[in-house]
Amino acid sequence: MEPRNVTNPVTEFVLLGFNHSLKIQQFLFVVFFLVYLMTCLGNFTILNTVITDRHLHTPMYFFLANLAFTDITESSVNAPVLLSVLLSHHKSVPFKECILHMFFFHFIGGAHIFLLAMMAADRYVAIHKPLQYLTIMNHEVCVVLVAGSWAGGFIHSAIQIALLLPLPYCGPNTLDNFHCDVPQVLKVACTDTYMTELLMVSNGGLLLIVIFVLLLISYTVILVKIGRQVTQGKHKALSTCIAQIMAISITFIPGIFIYARPFKIFELDKVASIFFTVLVPVLDPMVYTLRNTEMKKAIRRLVFRVIRDSSQV
């Protein structure tokens, strides 16, 4: 199919948001606003605790602090847009702003996905090579792995945007979502996007599937190792590992549903987007960090130190 004559190129997109009554949207606004506050509070607490407490200057907590940072930034990219759409029924977004939003959304989201893979590798080394763990996962290696996660997210997002930008957009300019995202934007391009969709699915969906399968294999091996060899604290270790498997499932399955298929728009796309843009950043601290006894002790030390310092002022 040849591109249609682009006489009126799109300069803005209109986000349709949610097709609910005003009262329901106001209720959702309150709920998502509270979730966003909890996300920021929980992840800022983890980040500050790891930075200030020398007992937590280990590879595992280094990765957890970086995960908290990605949760804060990813939520801060998406939550304001979601909240503004709920207040205004629909929101017009300039074309350049929409492209920037998609870039940072996939940049941070991609870094988050790669970081989860690095964390699984860290746990694998800790359980299978406990005596060499600190030698293998030294500070330089950890920094390189985290930097690689961000570089991977940047490359992934840059490819997505590079595929979108050359396409002509001449209307309609409505996106059936609460934020700008690749499937909806690609569908309003006035040209044949079949090859572009294939490239997008390969770059996004296939990547998600591969990393998800590798993570499941890694955690399965870890579970088997715990079941066979670990005796002290076995049930707690198993519980933590299972909780992390559930957390990565909540992260990956909605993403695979959206990005690993031809970009046909379904109503469930919005529900899936809510999972990894709103719920994952608030669940990550609870699953990965706040269940940890050492972290809880460190947070208590931080709170007592803040109270003590404030009382001396």
C-alpha positions as a LaTeX table, in Angstrom:
\begin{tabular}{lrrr}
\hline
Residue & $x$ (\AA) & $y$ (\AA) & $z$ (\AA) \\
\hline
Met1 & 0.00 & 0.00 & 0.00 \\
Glu2 & 1.41 & 3.38 & $-1.01$ \\
Pro3 & 1.52 & 6.25 & 1.49 \\
Arg4 & $-1.43$ & 8.56 & 1.29 \\
Asn5 & $-0.87$ & 12.19 & 0.40 \\
Val6 & 0.24 & 13.90 & 3.61 \\
Thr7 & $-1.42$ & 17.28 & 3.20 \\
Asn8 & $-2.09$ & 17.81 & 6.91 \\
Pro9 & 0.66 & 16.13 & 8.90 \\
Val10 & $-0.17$ & 15.34 & 12.51 \\
Thr11 & 1.25 & 17.88 & 14.97 \\
Glu12 & $-0.33$ & 16.42 & 18.11 \\
Phe13 & $-1.95$ & 13.25 & 19.39 \\
Val14 & $-5.08$ & 12.95 & 21.52 \\
Leu15 & $-4.98$ & 10.34 & 24.29 \\
Leu16 & $-8.41$ & 8.78 & 24.75 \\
Gly17 & $-7.62$ & 7.44 & 28.23 \\
Phe18 & $-10.35$ & 5.44 & 29.95 \\
Asn19 & $-13.97$ & 5.17 & 28.83 \\
His20 & $-15.50$ & 5.44 & 32.29 \\
Ser21 & $-17.77$ & 7.84 & 34.13 \\
Leu22 & $-16.36$ & 10.95 & 35.78 \\
Lys23 & $-16.74$ & 9.48 & 39.29 \\
Ile24 & $-14.87$ & 6.31 & 38.35 \\
Gln25 & $-12.08$ & 8.34 & 36.77 \\
Gln26 & $-11.84$ & 10.53 & 39.89 \\
Phe27 & $-11.65$ & 7.38 & 42.02 \\
Leu28 & $-8.93$ & 5.96 & 39.77 \\
Phe29 & $-7.05$ & 9.26 & 39.99 \\
Val30 & $-6.96$ & 9.03 & 43.80 \\
Val31 & $-5.90$ & 5.36 & 43.70 \\
Phe32 & $-3.11$ & 5.87 & 41.14 \\
Phe33 & $-1.92$ & 9.05 & 42.85 \\
Leu34 & $-1.57$ & 7.16 & 46.15 \\
Val35 & 0.20 & 4.30 & 44.35 \\
Tyr36 & 2.62 & 6.81 & 42.81 \\
Leu37 & 3.35 & 8.34 & 46.23 \\
Met38 & 3.95 & 4.85 & 47.67 \\
Thr39 & 6.25 & 4.04 & 44.74 \\
Cys40 & 8.35 & 7.14 & 45.30 \\
Leu41 & 8.42 & 6.76 & 49.08 \\
Gly42 & 9.35 & 3.06 & 49.02 \\
Asn43 & 12.01 & 3.34 & 46.35 \\
Phe44 & 13.52 & 6.59 & 47.68 \\
Thr45 & 13.79 & 4.92 & 51.09 \\
Ile46 & 15.62 & 1.94 & 49.59 \\
Leu47 & 17.91 & 4.15 & 47.51 \\
Asn48 & 18.80 & 6.42 & 50.43 \\
Thr49 & 19.30 & 3.49 & 52.81 \\
Val50 & 21.68 & 1.64 & 50.47 \\
Ile51 & 23.70 & 4.80 & 49.78 \\
Thr52 & 24.07 & 5.86 & 53.43 \\
Asp53 & 24.43 & 2.48 & 55.19 \\
Arg54 & 27.91 & 0.99 & 54.73 \\
His55 & 26.62 & $-2.46$ & 55.74 \\
Leu56 & 24.68 & $-2.54$ & 52.47 \\
His57 & 27.61 & $-1.74$ & 50.18 \\
Thr58 & 27.51 & $-5.19$ & 48.59 \\
Pro59 & 26.77 & $-6.31$ & 45.00 \\
Met60 & 23.20 & $-7.42$ & 45.77 \\
Tyr61 & 22.18 & $-4.11$ & 47.33 \\
Phe62 & 24.00 & $-2.19$ & 44.61 \\
Phe63 & 21.70 & $-3.84$ & 42.07 \\
Leu64 & 18.65 & $-3.30$ & 44.29 \\
Ala65 & 19.45 & 0.41 & 44.59 \\
Asn66 & 19.67 & 0.68 & 40.81 \\
Leu67 & 16.39 & $-1.20$ & 40.48 \\
Ala68 & 14.79 & 1.31 & 42.87 \\
Phe69 & 16.14 & 4.15 & 40.72 \\
Thr70 & 14.62 & 2.67 & 37.55 \\
Asp71 & 11.29 & 2.21 & 39.37 \\
Ile72 & 11.26 & 5.88 & 40.43 \\
Thr73 & 12.18 & 7.22 & 37.02 \\
Glu74 & 9.88 & 4.88 & 35.07 \\
Ser75 & 6.95 & 5.70 & 37.32 \\
Ser76 & 7.71 & 9.44 & 37.08 \\
Val77 & 7.65 & 9.23 & 33.29 \\
Asn78 & 4.23 & 7.54 & 33.15 \\
Ala79 & 2.27 & 8.49 & 36.29 \\
Pro80 & 1.91 & 12.25 & 35.56 \\
Val81 & 0.54 & 11.50 & 32.09 \\
Leu82 & $-1.89$ & 8.92 & 33.46 \\
Leu83 & $-3.10$ & 11.26 & 36.21 \\
Ser84 & $-3.58$ & 14.19 & 33.82 \\
Val85 & $-5.59$ & 12.01 & 31.43 \\
Leu86 & $-7.86$ & 10.89 & 34.29 \\
Leu87 & $-8.52$ & 14.52 & 35.21 \\
Ser88 & $-9.18$ & 15.76 & 31.68 \\
His89 & $-10.91$ & 12.73 & 30.05 \\
His90 & $-8.50$ & 13.03 & 27.14 \\
Lys91 & $-5.29$ & 14.96 & 26.67 \\
Ser92 & $-3.63$ & 16.39 & 23.59 \\
Val93 & 0.12 & 15.76 & 23.38 \\
Pro94 & 2.40 & 17.54 & 20.88 \\
Phe95 & 4.06 & 15.19 & 18.41 \\
Lys96 & 7.60 & 15.85 & 19.69 \\
Glu97 & 6.52 & 15.41 & 23.31 \\
Cys98 & 4.89 & 12.09 & 22.41 \\
Ile99 & 8.10 & 10.87 & 20.75 \\
Leu100 & 10.17 & 11.97 & 23.77 \\
His101 & 7.80 & 10.18 & 26.13 \\
Met102 & 8.11 & 6.94 & 24.15 \\
Phe103 & 11.89 & 7.26 & 24.05 \\
Phe104 & 12.27 & 7.64 & 27.82 \\
Phe105 & 9.56 & 5.07 & 28.53 \\
His106 & 11.35 & 2.38 & 26.49 \\
Phe107 & 14.81 & 3.57 & 27.54 \\
Ile108 & 14.08 & 3.21 & 31.26 \\
Gly109 & 11.85 & 0.17 & 30.76 \\
Gly110 & 14.55 & $-1.55$ & 28.71 \\
Ala111 & 17.18 & $-0.77$ & 31.36 \\
His112 & 14.80 & $-2.19$ & 33.99 \\
Ile113 & 14.43 & $-5.46$ & 32.05 \\
Phe114 & 18.18 & $-5.87$ & 31.50 \\
Leu115 & 18.82 & $-5.03$ & 35.16 \\
Leu116 & 16.51 & $-7.86$ & 36.25 \\
Ala117 & 18.63 & $-10.19$ & 34.13 \\
Met118 & 21.82 & $-8.88$ & 35.79 \\
Met119 & 20.27 & $-9.41$ & 39.23 \\
Ala120 & 19.39 & $-13.01$ & 38.36 \\
Ala121 & 22.99 & $-13.56$ & 37.25 \\
Asp122 & 24.19 & $-12.07$ & 40.55 \\
Arg123 & 22.00 & $-14.46$ & 42.58 \\
Tyr124 & 23.13 & $-17.37$ & 40.42 \\
Val125 & 26.79 & $-16.63$ & 41.18 \\
Ala126 & 26.04 & $-16.09$ & 44.88 \\
Ile127 & 24.44 & $-19.54$ & 45.21 \\
His128 & 26.68 & $-21.56$ & 42.87 \\
Lys129 & 30.02 & $-19.86$ & 43.63 \\
Pro130 & 29.64 & $-18.60$ & 47.22 \\
Leu131 & 33.37 & $-18.65$ & 48.01 \\
Gln132 & 34.32 & $-16.75$ & 44.83 \\
Tyr133 & 31.23 & $-14.52$ & 44.83 \\
Leu134 & 32.86 & $-11.27$ & 45.98 \\
Thr135 & 35.82 & $-11.86$ & 43.68 \\
Ile136 & 33.62 & $-12.49$ & 40.63 \\
Met137 & 31.04 & $-9.81$ & 41.42 \\
Asn138 & 33.49 & $-7.08$ & 42.39 \\
His139 & 32.60 & $-3.38$ & 42.21 \\
Glu140 & 33.98 & $-2.89$ & 38.69 \\
Val141 & 31.99 & $-5.84$ & 37.34 \\
Cys142 & 28.79 & $-4.58$ & 39.00 \\
Val143 & 29.26 & $-1.09$ & 37.54 \\
Val144 & 29.88 & $-2.56$ & 34.07 \\
Leu145 & 26.73 & $-4.72$ & 34.33 \\
Val146 & 24.55 & $-1.79$ & 35.40 \\
Ala147 & 26.06 & 0.45 & 32.71 \\
Gly148 & 25.40 & $-2.32$ & 30.20 \\
Ser149 & 21.76 & $-2.47$ & 31.31 \\
Trp150 & 21.32 & 1.25 & 30.66 \\
Ala151 & 23.18 & 1.00 & 27.35 \\
Gly152 & 20.92 & $-1.89$ & 26.33 \\
Gly153 & 17.82 & 0.13 & 27.22 \\
Phe154 & 19.13 & 3.12 & 25.25 \\
Ile155 & 19.87 & 1.05 & 22.13 \\
His156 & 16.48 & $-0.68$ & 22.34 \\
Ser157 & 14.63 & 2.64 & 22.64 \\
Ala158 & 16.72 & 4.39 & 19.97 \\
Ile159 & 15.89 & 1.62 & 17.49 \\
Gln160 & 12.16 & 1.95 & 18.25 \\
Ile161 & 12.18 & 5.72 & 17.71 \\
Ala162 & 14.38 & 5.44 & 14.61 \\
Leu163 & 11.77 & 3.14 & 13.07 \\
Leu164 & 8.87 & 5.44 & 13.99 \\
Leu165 & 10.21 & 8.87 & 13.03 \\
Pro166 & 10.46 & 8.42 & 9.22 \\
Leu167 & 6.81 & 7.32 & 8.93 \\
Pro168 & 4.21 & 9.82 & 7.68 \\
Tyr169 & 1.39 & 10.70 & 10.08 \\
Cys170 & $-1.62$ & 12.40 & 8.52 \\
Gly171 & $-4.47$ & 11.37 & 10.80 \\
Pro172 & $-6.49$ & 10.29 & 12.59 \\
Asn173 & $-4.48$ & 11.55 & 15.56 \\
Thr174 & $-6.26$ & 9.69 & 18.40 \\
Leu175 & $-4.37$ & 7.12 & 20.49 \\
Asp176 & $-6.52$ & 4.64 & 22.39 \\
Asn177 & $-4.35$ & 4.58 & 25.49 \\
Phe178 & $-3.46$ & 6.71 & 28.51 \\
His179 & 0.07 & 7.42 & 27.27 \\
Cys180 & 2.00 & 7.46 & 24.01 \\
Asp181 & 3.24 & 4.02 & 23.07 \\
Val182 & 4.60 & 2.31 & 20.00 \\
Pro183 & 1.62 & 0.09 & 19.00 \\
Gln184 & $-0.91$ & 2.94 & 19.05 \\
Val185 & 1.36 & 5.47 & 17.30 \\
Leu186 & 2.37 & 2.97 & 14.63 \\
Lys187 & $-1.28$ & 2.26 & 13.85 \\
Val188 & $-2.03$ & 5.90 & 12.96 \\
Ala189 & 0.78 & 6.11 & 10.40 \\
Cys190 & $-0.68$ & 6.56 & 6.92 \\
Thr191 & 1.47 & 3.99 & 5.15 \\
Asp192 & 2.00 & 0.24 & 5.12 \\
Thr193 & 3.68 & $-0.59$ & 8.45 \\
Tyr194 & 3.93 & $-4.38$ & 8.08 \\
Met195 & 7.75 & $-4.52$ & 7.90 \\
Thr196 & 8.08 & $-1.91$ & 10.63 \\
Glu197 & 5.83 & $-3.98$ & 12.88 \\
Leu198 & 7.98 & $-7.06$ & 12.27 \\
Leu199 & 11.09 & $-5.11$ & 13.20 \\
Met200 & 9.36 & $-3.69$ & 16.30 \\
Val201 & 8.22 & $-7.15$ & 17.43 \\
Ser202 & 11.74 & $-8.49$ & 16.90 \\
Asn203 & 13.30 & $-5.60$ & 18.81 \\
Gly204 & 10.80 & $-5.55$ & 21.67 \\
Gly205 & 8.63 & $-8.64$ & 21.93 \\
Leu206 & 11.24 & $-11.24$ & 21.00 \\
Leu207 & 13.72 & $-9.63$ & 23.40 \\
Leu208 & 11.18 & $-9.83$ & 26.23 \\
Ile209 & 10.45 & $-13.49$ & 25.52 \\
Val210 & 14.13 & $-14.47$ & 25.40 \\
Ile211 & 15.02 & $-12.66$ & 28.65 \\
Phe212 & 11.87 & $-13.97$ & 30.38 \\
Val213 & 12.68 & $-17.58$ & 29.43 \\
Leu214 & 16.30 & $-17.15$ & 30.55 \\
Leu215 & 15.15 & $-15.68$ & 33.86 \\
Leu216 & 12.73 & $-18.56$ & 34.44 \\
Ile217 & 15.48 & $-21.09$ & 33.71 \\
Ser218 & 17.88 & $-19.24$ & 36.01 \\
Tyr219 & 15.41 & $-19.09$ & 38.88 \\
Thr220 & 14.46 & $-22.74$ & 38.36 \\
Val221 & 18.12 & $-23.73$ & 38.68 \\
Ile222 & 18.41 & $-21.57$ & 41.80 \\
Leu223 & 15.30 & $-23.21$ & 43.30 \\
Val224 & 16.71 & $-26.68$ & 42.65 \\
Lys225 & 20.03 & $-25.66$ & 44.20 \\
Ile226 & 18.28 & $-24.26$ & 47.29 \\
Gly227 & 16.15 & $-27.38$ & 47.60 \\
Arg228 & 19.14 & $-29.72$ & 47.44 \\
Gln229 & 21.85 & $-27.92$ & 49.39 \\
Val230 & 20.60 & $-25.07$ & 51.53 \\
Thr231 & 19.47 & $-26.16$ & 55.00 \\
Gln232 & 19.45 & $-23.08$ & 57.22 \\
Gly233 & 16.79 & $-20.59$ & 56.16 \\
Lys234 & 15.65 & $-22.88$ & 53.35 \\
His235 & 11.96 & $-21.98$ & 53.51 \\
Lys236 & 12.71 & $-18.26$ & 53.57 \\
Ala237 & 15.06 & $-18.57$ & 50.59 \\
Leu238 & 12.44 & $-20.56$ & 48.66 \\
Ser239 & 9.75 & $-18.01$ & 49.54 \\
Thr240 & 11.95 & $-15.13$ & 48.37 \\
Cys241 & 12.81 & $-16.87$ & 45.11 \\
Ile242 & 9.17 & $-17.72$ & 44.36 \\
Ala243 & 8.14 & $-14.13$ & 45.13 \\
Gln244 & 10.74 & $-12.87$ & 42.66 \\
Ile245 & 9.48 & $-15.28$ & 39.99 \\
Met246 & 5.98 & $-13.86$ & 40.50 \\
Ala247 & 7.37 & $-10.31$ & 40.27 \\
Ile248 & 9.17 & $-10.92$ & 36.96 \\
Ser249 & 6.04 & $-12.65$ & 35.63 \\
Ile250 & 3.97 & $-9.54$ & 36.38 \\
Thr251 & 6.64 & $-7.48$ & 34.61 \\
Phe252 & 7.16 & $-9.63$ & 31.52 \\
Ile253 & 3.81 & $-11.26$ & 30.70 \\
Pro254 & 1.89 & $-7.97$ & 30.11 \\
Gly255 & 4.83 & $-6.67$ & 28.05 \\
Ile256 & 4.92 & $-9.83$ & 25.96 \\
Phe257 & 1.15 & $-9.56$ & 25.43 \\
Ile258 & 1.53 & $-6.02$ & 24.05 \\
Tyr259 & 4.83 & $-6.10$ & 22.14 \\
Ala260 & 5.26 & $-9.72$ & 20.98 \\
Arg261 & 2.30 & $-9.82$ & 18.59 \\
Pro262 & 1.11 & $-7.85$ & 15.56 \\
Phe263 & 0.02 & $-4.42$ & 16.75 \\
Lys264 & $-3.74$ & $-4.89$ & 16.74 \\
Ile265 & $-5.32$ & $-2.69$ & 19.38 \\
Phe266 & $-7.25$ & $-4.45$ & 22.17 \\
Glu267 & $-8.97$ & $-2.98$ & 25.20 \\
Leu268 & $-6.82$ & $-5.23$ & 27.39 \\
Asp269 & $-3.75$ & $-3.30$ & 26.22 \\
Lys270 & $-4.60$ & $-0.58$ & 28.74 \\
Val271 & $-4.91$ & $-3.11$ & 31.56 \\
Ala272 & $-1.58$ & $-4.68$ & 30.60 \\
Ser273 & 0.04 & $-1.23$ & 30.46 \\
Ile274 & $-1.23$ & $-0.48$ & 33.97 \\
Phe275 & 0.58 & $-3.56$ & 35.27 \\
Phe276 & 4.09 & $-2.62$ & 34.18 \\
Thr277 & 3.76 & 1.18 & 34.38 \\
Val278 & 1.93 & 1.49 & 37.72 \\
Leu279 & 1.93 & $-1.79$ & 39.66 \\
Val280 & 5.46 & $-3.11$ & 38.99 \\
Pro281 & 7.28 & $-0.01$ & 40.37 \\
Val282 & 5.30 & $-0.19$ & 43.63 \\
Leu283 & 5.59 & $-3.99$ & 43.98 \\
Asp284 & 9.34 & $-4.23$ & 43.32 \\
Pro285 & 10.39 & $-2.74$ & 46.68 \\
Met286 & 8.08 & $-5.12$ & 48.55 \\
Val287 & 9.25 & $-8.22$ & 46.67 \\
Tyr288 & 12.95 & $-7.59$ & 46.22 \\
Thr289 & 13.92 & $-5.46$ & 49.20 \\
Leu290 & 11.47 & $-4.74$ & 52.01 \\
Arg291 & 11.06 & $-8.47$ & 52.81 \\
Asn292 & 14.80 & $-8.58$ & 53.50 \\
Thr293 & 15.69 & $-8.63$ & 57.23 \\
Glu294 & 19.00 & $-6.81$ & 56.74 \\
Met295 & 17.29 & $-4.07$ & 54.74 \\
Lys296 & 14.57 & $-3.64$ & 57.36 \\
Lys297 & 17.23 & $-3.26$ & 60.06 \\
Ala298 & 19.08 & $-0.70$ & 57.93 \\
Ile299 & 15.88 & 1.30 & 57.38 \\
Arg300 & 15.27 & 1.33 & 61.14 \\
Arg301 & 18.83 & 2.59 & 61.69 \\
Leu302 & 18.23 & 5.31 & 59.12 \\
Val303 & 14.94 & 6.38 & 60.75 \\
Phe304 & 16.51 & 6.48 & 64.23 \\
Arg305 & 19.45 & 8.51 & 62.88 \\
Val306 & 17.11 & 11.01 & 61.22 \\
Ile307 & 15.04 & 11.34 & 64.43 \\
Arg308 & 18.19 & 11.76 & 66.52 \\
Asp309 & 19.65 & 14.40 & 64.19 \\
Ser310 & 16.36 & 16.32 & 64.03 \\
Ser311 & 16.04 & 16.34 & 67.82 \\
Gln312 & 19.52 & 17.83 & 68.16 \\
Val313 & 18.73 & 20.74 & 65.86 \\
\hline
\end{tabular}
